[in-house]
């Protein structure tokens, strides 16, 4: 879509940014009485992996299509944001795993700061899901590579040898 035809206005993006800023501000206030490091540096990797899994779940997986449905048309081809204004902006957010990842990180860090025990359980669950995603992708890649090698070997065995 031509940027001049985008069904949004700067204030639509500003509203979304203001919402994020308000939530971030609330998180900062909530973290004031949690000590010097409410989130320890060694937790960043597990929170990052959990954020990846949550963003992928919200943006891509069929299980959360109900969440995207009011904002995203998921017909044939790539998902497209619906409507105009703030609805369209939220649709853009929900179709972008990196954008959704920022909001997911905010939610997971907020959970960590306000409910550390529950956060560890959610982070472990989402982290295990992300490791599964990487393992499945690796398996699919290895399987495709093996199949391609077997096909090349079979083709070479059938081809007449020149000599």
BELCORPE-V862531 format. One record per pair of residues at least 12 apart in sequence whose C-alpha atoms are under 10 Angstrom apart, sorted by the first residue. I is the first residue (numbers start at 0). J is the second residue. Records with the same first field share a line. If there is no record, write none. Layout:
# BELCORPE-V862531
I = J + J
This chain:
# BELCORPE-V862531
5 = 83 + 84 + 87
6 = 80 + 81 + 82 + 83 + 84 + 85 + 86 + 87 + 88
7 = 82 + 83 + 84 + 85 + 86 + 87 + 88
8 = 83 + 84 + 85 + 88
9 = 84 + 85
10 = 84 + 85
11 = 83 + 84 + 85 + 86 + 87 + 88 + 89
12 = 84 + 85 + 87 + 88 + 89
13 = 85
14 = 85 + 88
15 = 85 + 88 + 89 + 92
19 = 101 + 102 + 105
22 = 102 + 105 + 106 + 109
23 = 102 + 105 + 106 + 108 + 109
25 = 109
26 = 105 + 106 + 108 + 109 + 110 + 112 + 113
27 = 109 + 112
29 = 109 + 112 + 113
30 = 109 + 111 + 112 + 113
31 = 112
32 = 112
33 = 112 + 113
36 = 112
37 = 108 + 109 + 111 + 112 + 113 + 115
38 = 108 + 109 + 111 + 112 + 115
42 = 108 + 111 + 119 + 122
43 = 108
44 = 126
45 = 119 + 122 + 123 + 125 + 126 + 127
46 = 103 + 104 + 107 + 108 + 111 + 118 + 119 + 121 + 122 + 123 + 125 + 126
47 = 100 + 103 + 104 + 107 + 108 + 122 + 125 + 126 + 129
48 = 104 + 122 + 123 + 125 + 126 + 127 + 128 + 129 + 130
49 = 100 + 103 + 104 + 107 + 121 + 122 + 123 + 124 + 125 + 126 + 127 + 128 + 129 + 130
50 = 96 + 97 + 99 + 100 + 101 + 102 + 103 + 104 + 105 + 106 + 107 + 108 + 122 + 125 + 126 + 129
51 = 96 + 97 + 99 + 100 + 101 + 103 + 104 + 125 + 126 + 128 + 129
52 = 96 + 100 + 103 + 122 + 124 + 125 + 126 + 127 + 128 + 129 + 130 + 131 + 132
53 = 96 + 99 + 100 + 102 + 103 + 104 + 106 + 107 + 122 + 125 + 126 + 128 + 129
54 = 93 + 94 + 95 + 96 + 97 + 98 + 99 + 100 + 101 + 102 + 103 + 104
55 = 93 + 94 + 95 + 96 + 97 + 99 + 100 + 103 + 129 + 132
56 = 96 + 99 + 125 + 128 + 129
57 = 93 + 94 + 95 + 96 + 99 + 100 + 103
58 = 78 + 90 + 92 + 93 + 94 + 95 + 96 + 97 + 98 + 99 + 100
59 = 78 + 93 + 94 + 95 + 96
66 = 93
67 = 80 + 81 + 89 + 90 + 92 + 93 + 94
68 = 80 + 81 + 90 + 93
69 = 81 + 82 + 86 + 87 + 89 + 90
70 = 82 + 83 + 85 + 86 + 87 + 88 + 89 + 90 + 91 + 92 + 93 + 94
71 = 86 + 87 + 89 + 90 + 91 + 92 + 93 + 94
72 = 90 + 94
73 = 94
77 = 94
78 = 90 + 91 + 93 + 94 + 95
79 = 91 + 93 + 94
80 = 92 + 93 + 94
107 = 119 + 121 + 122
108 = 122
110 = 122
